[in-house]
């Protein structure tokens, strides 16, 4: 049920003070290996962003929105974002 409101690619909502980005849970904050990986993967993703074709962006967005673990693992390997 939470997935319908939070964690979809680009999920935001206007607030009186600006915008609220509606992200997934922060379970990873409590696992040091994940914290490091999330930071590094985010930095790498920002570097790749300008290189993605529209088709790749759609593919990644669909992966995020559907929570497709198999596709996420393929993307992690493709872009060298290997988890600890």
N, C-alpha and C positions, 0 to 999 in steps of 0.2 A: 504494500500500500504506500509506503514511504517513497518508493521508486517513482510513483506517479507524480510526486511533487518536487522531489529532490534528485540530483545526480544525473540528470539528462544533459547532454552536451549543450552548453550555452544557456542553461536554465537560470533565468534571472527574473526579478520582479521589482517594479518601482516602489520606492519607499519615500516618505517625506524628506529624508536626509540624503537620498541618492538612490542607489541600486543595491539590491541584495542578491548576491550570487548564491544559488541554491546547490551546494555541493553534496557529495556523498558523505558518509560518516567519517569520523576521524580515528577509526580503530587503529590505523597504521601509526599514529603518533606514539603509541605505547610500546612499539616494537622497534628497537634501535636499528635493526637491519633494514626494516621497511622505511623508516624515516630517511635514512641515507639514500636508499634506492629511489624513493619518491622525489626527493630533491634533485638527484642526478637525472632521473628520467624526465622530470619537468624541464630542467635546463636543456637537455638534449632535444626534447619535443619542440621547444621554442626555436632552437636552431634549425630543425627540420621544417618547421611550419611554412617558410617561404618557398620550400622546394616541392610541396605537395601539389599534385594536380587536383582539379575539382573532383575527379572520380575517387582519388585517394581520400580526400576530405570527407566525401559522402560515405565511403567505406568505414572510416574511423568513427564518424558520427554515429552510424548505425551500430557499430560494435559497442560504443559507449551506451547508447540508448537501449539496447537489447540485453546488455550484460553478457555478451557472447564470449565466454572464457576461451574457447578454442581459437577464435579469431584474434582475441587480445594476445594470446600466447604467440600466434603467428606474427603479429605486428611487433611484439617485443623482440622476437628473434630477428625479424627483418631489419629493424632499426638499431640492433645491437644494444638493447636495453635490458640485458640479462639480469634477472633477479638474483639476490643472494641465496 
